[in-house]
Amino acid sequence: MFLGASLAILVTMCLAILRAVLGPSVYDRILAANMFGTKTVLFLAVLSFLSGRPDFLDLALAYALINFVSVIAVLQFVERRARNRSKEDQASDAVKEGAQ
């Protein structure tokens, strides 16, 4: 049963990587990267039970925290970049209107 679960998780991880590469928008790619991180945590947990080594669960928890913090950081970066671009577009529009 654990082997079947780990194979299903690996297939889902491959699909997440495919979505991250082919995603039409930045947000789709970020969501796919987050999903890949979550599936990695699940895979580590299943691998921990499969091998009988509970120390993998500590690694899974650490990876989950790193995944969460990194996704929040990337989303803030994308939001700030979009906000700065809109301010630059407004400033350039104002300059164009002033020149006419």
C-alpha positions, 0 to 999 in steps of 0.5 A: 500500500505504501509503495502504491501511494509513493508511486501515485505521489511521484506521478503527481510530482511529475505533473506539478513539474510539468505545470510549473514549466508550461504554466501560462502565468506566474501564479500558476507556476508558483502554485505548481512549485508549492504543490511540488513542495507539498507532494515532496513532504508527503513522499518523505512521510510515506518513505519514512513509514516504508523504510521504518525510519521516523527521522525522515519525518523531521526532514519533511517538517523542515521542508514544509516550513521552507516551502511555505516561507519561500512561496510567501516570499516569492508571492510578495516579490511578484506583487511588489514588482507588479505594483512598481510596474504599474507606478512606472506605467502611470508615470510614463502616461503622465509624461506622454500626456504632458508632452501633448 
